[in-house]
Amino acid sequence: MPLTEPSDDHLPQEDPVAFDGAAGDPDDNVVTGTSGTSDPATPGDGHAVEPEPTLPEPVRQRIVALTAAVLPGLPADEVPVPLRRVAKFAPNRRARLGAPAIAAQLTADPLFRQRVTARVLADAGDLGGAVVEGTAPAAADPVEVAALAYLARPRGWRELIDASGAAVRAEADSAVVAELVREAEQRATRAEHDRAVARVEAEKLRDELARVREELGQLREESRQLARTLRETQARERRATELLATERGRAARASADVDAELRRARARLAEAEAAAGVARASAKEARSVDDARLWLLLETIGQAAVGLRRELALDPVDKLPADFVADAFAEQPGTAPAGPSARARDTDDPARLDQLLALPRAHLVVDGYNVTKRGFGEMSLEQQRKRLITGLGGIAAQTGDEVTVVFDGAERMHGLPPAPRGVRVLFSRKGETADELIRRLVRAEPAGRPVVVVSSDREVADGVRRHGAYPLGADSLLRRLARS
């Protein structure tokens, strides 16, 4: 390409013919004071002016760089006016921003080019001398040789520029070839990688296909099993439907038989009610006779009891059998005569408590902590005792029965509130449990007196039952207290 490029409007536009110097200029054909070479054609020798050669881009850039490097070293009067402002630029900006002006001035001003050439050749040393002589070392940079040849313009300088251009183009072609080779290698590497990935993917797909085929076989087997199960289920459903129809027929016949039997039973019931009416009338008459006989018997027994009391001279007593057990604690377990077990009842129905307390002169014995810990164990022991004793006071007031509550304790506890009327509070002695004290109380009672023991302890219940008492669970008393 030509050295000059489109420049700014402020740069001067000169005739390219002036590239080789004006007519009559004594310095036009002189490169340096030590060289006898000259341009091959000048305007004054009758030959036509050859046009500027087309420079490779690296050569053009190197020419501008060399000129920009020596530009500040020239005297101010030797620097063309368009380049004086460029000469003041910083070194890194001078070649970049002033390139169009420098190229235009080198083309249009041979004298400026010769002045630049003198300084550039001086800096180039042996390479500059070789280029001025028209030769170039084989090891020299072709771009540098072409730039120096363009500036010095020795004999055969165009051939040097052409050779440099060929070398630059060869380097460019080599770089392009190298880039193409590198891209080809990269494409080959990528292709190999893609093939490896494809092989891995193919292996995965084959494994997946084998797995899918295996799952398909399992699904087919499950489908066959489900179909077989469905057929068996349908067969069972048909049999069940047939059995249901049969059972419905039997139920219908049984319902008809039941209706007929119900009609016969109603007829018999009517007959029985009529017979019961006749029997009630007869029983009423017989009862009046029995009432008269019973009244006479009770009157006789009462008069006999009064006579027996006068005969035995028995005075009213201040203490009951349980009081002797509470005061003395002298009787050892097993010394009291065991009463008959005719009073034992194998029942734990809560409704039995009210029935037993309704018996005359009944004695209610309560296993204290067994009841309180079952009913309100979240309270303290003092609050449990207080609540139970208060509730038993209400029962004693309602029924008039004797009530005894027994607690475990090595010694009598102090600070207890006074017991309600009709309620006796006992604590077991040291070395004795409440269960043993309860059994002693039961043994101390006379045979025939109803004694009710409330405890959920199985050993206590079995022990008092052998002595003729009525054992009841703690829940029966708790429900009775809750109702109160």
Secondary structure per residue as TSV (DSSP state, phi and psi in degrees):
chain	resnum	aa	ss	phi	psi
A	1	M	-	360.0	154.5
A	2	P	-	-62.9	158.0
A	3	L	S	-66.1	-38.1
A	4	T	-	-80.5	151.0
A	5	E	-	-127.5	164.8
A	6	P	-	-54.8	124.8
A	7	S	-	-107.3	174.2
A	8	D	-	-67.9	162.1
A	9	D	T	-67.1	-22.1
A	10	H	T	-80.8	-12.6
A	11	L	S	-78.9	145.4
A	12	P	-	-73.7	142.3
A	13	Q	-	-102.5	115.9
A	14	E	-	-119.1	163.4
A	15	D	-	-72.8	126.6
A	16	P	G	-58.4	-19.3
A	17	V	G	-63.1	-29.0
A	18	A	G	-71.1	-3.0
A	19	F	G	-56.0	-37.4
A	20	D	G	-95.8	9.5
A	21	G	-	104.6	154.6
A	22	A	-	-85.1	158.0
A	23	A	T	-66.0	136.5
A	24	G	T	84.1	-1.5
A	25	D	-	-76.8	115.9
A	26	P	T	-65.5	-20.4
A	27	D	T	-94.4	3.2
A	28	D	T	-65.2	-37.7
A	29	N	T	-100.1	12.7
A	30	V	-	-115.6	127.4
A	31	V	S	-89.2	-54.1
A	32	T	S	-136.8	168.6
A	33	G	T	-70.5	-11.8
A	34	T	T	-107.8	3.8
A	35	S	-	-117.6	142.2
A	36	G	-	-103.2	9.3
A	37	T	-	-79.7	158.1
A	38	S	-	-147.5	167.8
A	39	D	-	-63.0	148.4
A	40	P	S	-68.6	-22.9
A	41	A	-	-148.6	136.9
A	42	T	-	-130.8	162.3
A	43	P	T	-65.1	-19.2
A	44	G	T	-94.5	-5.6
A	45	D	T	-99.9	8.7
A	46	G	T	86.8	-2.0
A	47	H	-	-93.8	154.1
A	48	A	-	-73.7	144.6
A	49	V	-	-75.2	125.9
A	50	E	-	-79.2	144.6
A	51	P	-	-70.8	162.4
A	52	E	-	-60.9	137.3
A	53	P	-	-72.2	156.7
A	54	T	-	-82.0	116.2
A	55	L	-	-95.1	139.0
A	56	P	-	-62.9	152.8
A	57	E	H	-60.1	-42.2
A	58	P	H	-61.1	-37.3
A	59	V	H	-67.0	-43.2
A	60	R	H	-61.7	-44.1
A	61	Q	H	-63.6	-37.0
A	62	R	H	-68.5	-39.4
A	63	I	H	-60.2	-46.0
A	64	V	H	-63.9	-40.4
A	65	A	H	-64.7	-42.5
A	66	L	H	-63.7	-43.2
A	67	T	H	-64.2	-43.1
A	68	A	H	-64.8	-30.4
A	69	A	H	-70.9	-37.1
A	70	V	H	-92.6	-7.2
A	71	L	G	-60.6	-44.4
A	72	P	G	-67.1	-20.4
A	73	G	G	-81.4	-11.0
A	74	L	S	-77.7	148.5
A	75	P	-	-61.2	153.8
A	76	A	G	-62.6	-33.1
A	77	D	G	-76.7	-16.9
A	78	E	G	-88.9	-9.9
A	79	V	S	-87.2	124.8
A	80	P	-	-56.5	152.5
A	81	V	H	-58.9	-43.1
A	82	P	H	-62.8	-20.6
A	83	L	H	-102.0	-1.7
A	84	R	H	-65.8	-39.4
A	85	R	H	-69.6	-34.8
A	86	V	H	-66.0	-35.7
A	87	A	H	-62.3	-20.8
A	88	K	T	-87.1	-5.9
A	89	F	S	-68.9	161.5
A	90	A	-	-67.4	153.7
A	91	P	H	-56.8	-39.9
A	92	N	H	-75.3	-16.0
A	93	R	H	-100.8	-18.5
A	94	R	H	-65.1	-49.2
A	95	A	H	-73.9	-28.9
A	96	R	H	-79.1	-46.4
A	97	L	H	-87.7	-29.6
A	98	G	S	-97.0	10.4
A	99	A	H	-57.5	-47.0
A	100	P	H	-61.3	-42.5
A	101	A	H	-67.3	-41.3
A	102	I	H	-63.4	-44.5
A	103	A	H	-63.4	-42.0
A	104	A	H	-65.3	-39.1
A	105	Q	H	-71.3	-37.9
A	106	L	H	-62.7	-36.7
A	107	T	H	-74.4	-37.5
A	108	A	H	-92.8	-19.4
A	109	D	-	-125.3	93.5
A	110	P	H	-62.4	-36.8
A	111	L	H	-61.6	-42.8
A	112	F	H	-63.9	-37.6
A	113	R	H	-65.9	-39.2
A	114	Q	H	-66.3	-39.2
A	115	R	H	-63.7	-42.2
A	116	V	H	-65.2	-39.3
A	117	T	H	-63.8	-39.3
A	118	A	H	-59.6	-44.2
A	119	R	H	-72.5	-38.8
A	120	V	H	-65.6	-41.6
A	121	L	H	-67.5	-34.9
A	122	A	H	-63.6	-38.0
A	123	D	H	-75.7	-26.7
A	124	A	H	-76.2	-23.5
A	125	G	T	73.6	-133.5
A	126	D	H	-63.5	-35.4
A	127	L	H	-63.2	-38.8
A	128	G	H	-64.9	-41.4
A	129	G	H	-63.8	-39.3
A	130	A	H	-65.0	-39.9
A	131	V	H	-66.3	-38.7
A	132	V	H	-63.4	-34.3
A	133	E	T	-76.3	-4.1
A	134	G	T	88.8	11.0
A	135	T	-	-121.5	160.2
A	136	A	-	-139.4	130.4
A	137	P	-	-59.0	146.9
A	138	A	T	-65.1	-30.6
A	139	A	T	-85.6	-3.7
A	140	A	S	-73.7	152.1
A	141	D	-	-66.7	122.5
A	142	P	H	-63.1	-30.0
A	143	V	H	-68.1	-44.0
A	144	E	H	-63.9	-41.8
A	145	V	H	-62.3	-44.5
A	146	A	H	-65.0	-39.5
A	147	A	H	-64.3	-44.1
A	148	L	H	-66.6	-38.2
A	149	A	H	-64.6	-38.4
A	150	Y	H	-65.2	-40.8
A	151	L	H	-73.3	-46.0
A	152	A	H	-78.5	-34.1
A	153	R	-	53.5	57.2
A	154	P	-	-75.3	-177.2
A	155	R	T	-67.4	131.1
A	156	G	T	79.0	21.0
A	157	W	H	-67.1	-29.9
A	158	R	H	-66.7	-37.2
A	159	E	H	-63.8	-38.8
A	160	L	H	-61.2	-40.9
A	161	I	H	-66.9	-40.9
A	162	D	H	-64.6	-41.3
A	163	A	H	-63.7	-39.7
A	164	S	H	-63.7	-41.3
A	165	G	H	-62.7	-40.3
A	166	A	H	-63.5	-40.9
A	167	A	H	-64.3	-42.6
A	168	V	H	-63.4	-42.0
A	169	R	H	-66.1	-36.9
A	170	A	H	-63.5	-42.3
A	171	E	H	-62.0	-42.2
A	172	A	H	-62.4	-43.3
A	173	D	H	-63.5	-39.5
A	174	S	H	-63.0	-41.1
A	175	A	H	-63.3	-40.6
A	176	V	H	-64.4	-43.4
A	177	V	H	-62.6	-43.5
A	178	A	H	-61.1	-40.8
A	179	E	H	-64.6	-41.1
A	180	L	H	-64.2	-40.7
A	181	V	H	-63.1	-44.5
A	182	R	H	-61.4	-44.1
A	183	E	H	-62.7	-39.6
A	184	A	H	-63.1	-42.5
A	185	E	H	-62.5	-42.0
A	186	Q	H	-62.3	-43.3
A	187	R	H	-63.1	-39.5
A	188	A	H	-64.6	-40.5
A	189	T	H	-63.4	-45.0
A	190	R	H	-62.8	-39.7
A	191	A	H	-63.8	-41.2
A	192	E	H	-63.7	-42.1
A	193	H	H	-62.9	-42.8
A	194	D	H	-62.6	-38.0
A	195	R	H	-65.9	-40.6
A	196	A	H	-63.5	-44.3
A	197	V	H	-61.6	-40.9
A	198	A	H	-63.3	-39.9
A	199	R	H	-63.0	-42.5
A	200	V	H	-63.1	-44.2
A	201	E	H	-63.3	-38.6
A	202	A	H	-63.3	-41.3
A	203	E	H	-61.5	-43.9
A	204	K	H	-60.3	-43.5
A	205	L	H	-65.5	-38.0
A	206	R	H	-64.9	-41.6
A	207	D	H	-62.7	-43.0
A	208	E	H	-63.1	-40.0
A	209	L	H	-63.2	-41.1
A	210	A	H	-64.1	-41.5
A	211	R	H	-64.3	-42.9
A	212	V	H	-63.1	-39.9
A	213	R	H	-64.0	-40.5
A	214	E	H	-63.9	-44.9
A	215	E	H	-62.5	-37.8
A	216	L	H	-61.9	-41.7
A	217	G	H	-62.6	-41.8
A	218	Q	H	-62.8	-42.7
A	219	L	H	-63.3	-39.2
A	220	R	H	-63.3	-43.0
A	221	E	H	-63.1	-43.1
A	222	E	H	-62.7	-38.6
A	223	S	H	-62.3	-41.4
A	224	R	H	-65.0	-40.8
A	225	Q	H	-64.5	-41.5
A	226	L	H	-64.7	-39.6
A	227	A	H	-63.4	-41.7
A	228	R	H	-64.9	-42.6
A	229	T	H	-62.7	-39.6
A	230	L	H	-62.3	-42.6
A	231	R	H	-63.6	-42.1
A	232	E	H	-64.3	-40.0
A	233	T	H	-63.9	-42.0
A	234	Q	H	-63.7	-38.9
A	235	A	H	-64.1	-43.7
A	236	R	H	-63.1	-36.4
A	237	E	H	-64.5	-40.4
A	238	R	H	-64.3	-42.7
A	239	R	H	-63.8	-41.1
A	240	A	H	-63.7	-38.0
A	241	T	H	-63.6	-42.3
A	242	E	H	-64.1	-43.6
A	243	L	H	-63.2	-38.5
A	244	L	H	-62.7	-42.4
A	245	A	H	-62.9	-40.4
A	246	T	H	-63.7	-44.8
A	247	E	H	-65.6	-35.2
A	248	R	H	-62.7	-40.5
A	249	G	H	-63.1	-43.4
A	250	R	H	-63.9	-40.0
A	251	A	H	-63.9	-39.1
A	252	A	H	-62.9	-43.8
A	253	R	H	-65.0	-40.1
A	254	A	H	-65.2	-38.2
A	255	S	H	-63.0	-40.3
A	256	A	H	-64.4	-41.4
A	257	D	H	-63.7	-40.2
A	258	V	H	-64.5	-41.0
A	259	D	H	-61.1	-43.0
A	260	A	H	-64.1	-43.4
A	261	E	H	-64.0	-36.5
A	262	L	H	-63.8	-40.3
A	263	R	H	-63.9	-41.6
A	264	R	H	-65.6	-38.8
A	265	A	H	-65.9	-37.5
A	266	R	H	-64.2	-37.5
A	267	A	H	-65.7	-43.3
A	268	R	H	-65.4	-35.6
A	269	L	H	-64.1	-40.7
A	270	A	H	-62.0	-40.7
A	271	E	H	-65.9	-40.2
A	272	A	H	-66.5	-37.0
A	273	E	H	-64.9	-39.2
A	274	A	H	-64.4	-42.8
A	275	A	H	-66.7	-36.0
A	276	A	H	-65.6	-36.2
A	277	G	H	-61.8	-43.5
A	278	V	H	-64.2	-39.5
A	279	A	H	-67.5	-37.4
A	280	R	H	-64.1	-40.5
A	281	A	H	-62.7	-42.7
A	282	S	H	-66.9	-38.5
A	283	A	H	-67.7	-34.5
A	284	K	H	-62.4	-41.6
A	285	E	H	-66.7	-41.9
A	286	A	H	-67.5	-33.1
A	287	R	H	-67.6	-38.4
A	288	S	H	-59.2	-37.3
A	289	V	H	-68.1	-42.4
A	290	D	H	-65.3	-39.5
A	291	D	H	-60.6	-41.0
A	292	A	H	-63.7	-43.2
A	293	R	H	-64.8	-41.0
A	294	L	H	-65.5	-42.4
A	295	W	H	-60.4	-41.1
A	296	L	H	-65.8	-39.6
A	297	L	H	-65.2	-46.7
A	298	L	H	-62.4	-39.8
A	299	E	H	-62.3	-41.3
A	300	T	H	-65.3	-43.2
A	301	I	H	-63.7	-41.5
A	302	G	H	-61.7	-45.8
A	303	Q	H	-64.7	-34.2
A	304	A	H	-68.2	-39.2
A	305	A	H	-65.0	-38.9
A	306	V	H	-65.1	-41.8
A	307	G	H	-65.7	-39.3
A	308	L	H	-66.1	-38.4
A	309	R	H	-63.4	-39.9
A	310	R	H	-68.5	-34.6
A	311	E	H	-69.6	-39.8
A	312	L	H	-84.5	-11.0
A	313	A	T	53.4	47.9
A	314	L	-	-83.7	125.1
A	315	D	-	-89.4	158.7
A	316	P	-	-62.2	143.4
A	317	V	-	-100.0	149.6
A	318	D	S	-95.5	-18.9
A	319	K	-	-122.3	154.3
A	320	L	-	-105.6	165.0
A	321	P	H	-55.5	-37.1
A	322	A	H	-66.0	-28.5
A	323	D	H	-66.0	-35.6
A	324	F	H	-66.2	-38.2
A	325	V	H	-66.1	-40.2
A	326	A	H	-69.3	-36.0
A	327	D	H	-84.1	-44.5
A	328	A	H	-83.1	-48.9
A	329	F	-	51.1	26.4
A	330	A	-	-94.3	-23.2
A	331	E	-	-74.6	131.9
A	332	Q	-	-89.2	151.4
A	333	P	T	-57.4	129.7
A	334	G	T	99.6	-4.2
A	335	T	-	-86.8	-27.6
A	336	A	S	-76.3	145.8
A	337	P	-	-67.2	133.4
A	338	A	-	-80.7	128.6
A	339	G	-	-76.3	168.0
A	340	P	-	-66.6	154.6
A	341	S	G	-91.9	21.2
A	342	A	G	-67.9	-22.8
A	343	R	G	-84.0	-7.4
A	344	A	-	-67.5	139.0
A	345	R	-	-130.8	127.9
A	346	D	-	-91.9	70.0
A	347	T	-	-147.1	149.4
A	348	D	-	-134.2	32.2
A	349	D	-	-75.3	126.2
A	350	P	T	-58.2	-29.3
A	351	A	H	-68.8	-18.8
A	352	R	H	-68.1	-24.1
A	353	L	H	-61.0	-47.0
A	354	D	H	-63.8	-39.0
A	355	Q	H	-65.0	-41.1
A	356	L	H	-71.0	-37.3
A	357	L	H	-69.7	-18.2
A	358	A	T	-79.2	-11.3
A	359	L	S	-69.0	149.1
A	360	P	T	-67.4	135.7
A	361	R	T	57.5	39.1
A	362	A	-	-72.9	150.8
A	363	H	E	-121.5	118.4
A	364	L	E	-99.5	118.1
A	365	V	E	-112.4	126.1
A	366	V	E	-118.4	129.8
A	367	D	E	-80.2	98.3
A	368	G	H	-55.9	-64.1
A	369	Y	H	-67.1	-26.8
A	370	N	H	-63.4	-36.1
A	371	V	H	-79.5	-44.9
A	372	T	H	-68.5	-40.8
A	373	K	H	-70.3	-22.3
A	374	R	H	-82.6	-33.0
A	375	G	H	-95.5	-42.3
A	376	F	H	-144.9	60.2
A	377	G	T	-71.4	-12.6
A	378	E	T	-73.8	-12.7
A	379	M	S	-85.0	168.0
A	380	S	-	-72.1	163.9
A	381	L	H	-62.1	-37.2
A	382	E	H	-65.0	-43.2
A	383	Q	H	-67.8	-35.6
A	384	Q	H	-62.2	-47.7
A	385	R	H	-61.7	-43.8
A	386	K	H	-62.5	-43.9
A	387	R	H	-64.9	-43.6
A	388	L	H	-65.9	-45.6
A	389	I	H	-62.9	-40.2
A	390	T	H	-62.2	-44.5
A	391	G	H	-64.2	-39.1
A	392	L	H	-67.3	-29.6
A	393	G	H	-62.0	-37.9
A	394	G	H	-65.2	-41.1
A	395	I	H	-63.9	-43.0
A	396	A	H	-62.2	-37.9
A	397	A	H	-69.4	-35.1
A	398	Q	H	-75.7	-39.7
A	399	T	H	-98.9	-23.4
A	400	G	-	75.5	10.2
A	401	D	-	-84.0	164.7
A	402	E	E	-81.4	130.7
A	403	V	E	-125.6	129.6
A	404	T	E	-129.7	127.8
A	405	V	E	-117.0	133.4
A	406	V	E	-118.1	131.6
A	407	F	E	-121.1	150.6
A	408	D	-	-72.9	137.6
A	409	G	-	179.9	133.0
A	410	A	S	-69.0	-27.6
A	411	E	S	-150.4	160.0
A	412	R	-	-64.3	134.3
A	413	M	-	-83.8	142.2
A	414	H	S	-94.2	160.1
A	415	G	S	82.0	13.8
A	416	L	-	-75.7	144.0
A	417	P	-	-68.4	155.5
A	418	P	-	-61.1	136.7
A	419	A	-	-69.5	143.6
A	420	P	-	-63.5	164.0
A	421	R	T	-64.1	131.0
A	422	G	T	89.6	-0.4
A	423	V	E	-114.9	127.6
A	424	R	E	-107.7	129.4
A	425	V	E	-111.5	121.9
A	426	L	E	-123.5	146.1
A	427	F	E	-121.3	138.1
A	428	S	-	-68.3	150.1
A	429	R	-	-76.6	171.6
A	430	K	T	-64.8	130.6
A	431	G	T	86.7	0.0
A	432	E	-	-127.3	141.5
A	433	T	-	-96.6	164.7
A	434	A	H	-64.4	-31.9
A	435	D	H	-62.1	-43.1
A	436	E	H	-65.6	-38.7
A	437	L	H	-65.4	-37.7
A	438	I	H	-63.1	-43.7
A	439	R	H	-64.0	-35.9
A	440	R	H	-65.2	-39.2
A	441	L	H	-62.2	-41.7
A	442	V	H	-66.4	-41.9
A	443	R	H	-66.5	-26.5
A	444	A	H	-75.4	-17.3
A	445	E	S	-75.4	146.3
A	446	P	-	-70.9	153.3
A	447	A	T	-64.7	135.6
A	448	G	T	103.1	-18.3
A	449	R	S	-83.7	132.8
A	450	P	-	-70.7	121.6
A	451	V	E	-121.1	124.4
A	452	V	E	-111.5	122.1
A	453	V	E	-111.4	124.3
A	454	V	E	-105.2	113.2
A	455	S	-	-168.0	141.0
A	456	S	-	-94.0	4.6
A	457	D	-	-77.4	120.1
A	458	R	H	-63.4	-37.6
A	459	E	H	-65.1	-40.4
A	460	V	H	-63.7	-44.7
A	461	A	H	-61.8	-44.6
A	462	D	H	-65.7	-38.8
A	463	G	H	-65.5	-44.7
A	464	V	H	-75.6	-26.4
A	465	R	H	-66.3	-34.1
A	466	R	H	-66.9	-21.4
A	467	H	T	-100.5	13.4
A	468	G	T	89.6	10.8
A	469	A	-	-88.1	166.0
A	470	Y	E	-100.1	105.0
A	471	P	E	-83.0	134.9
A	472	L	E	-130.7	153.2
A	473	G	-	-75.7	161.4
A	474	A	H	-65.3	-28.2
A	475	D	H	-63.6	-32.7
A	476	S	H	-63.4	-41.9
A	477	L	H	-71.0	-38.8
A	478	L	H	-62.8	-40.7
A	479	R	H	-66.4	-37.1
A	480	R	H	-64.9	-39.6
A	481	L	H	-69.6	-38.3
A	482	A	H	-64.7	-35.7
A	483	R	H	-68.5	-31.2
A	484	S	-	-74.5	360.0
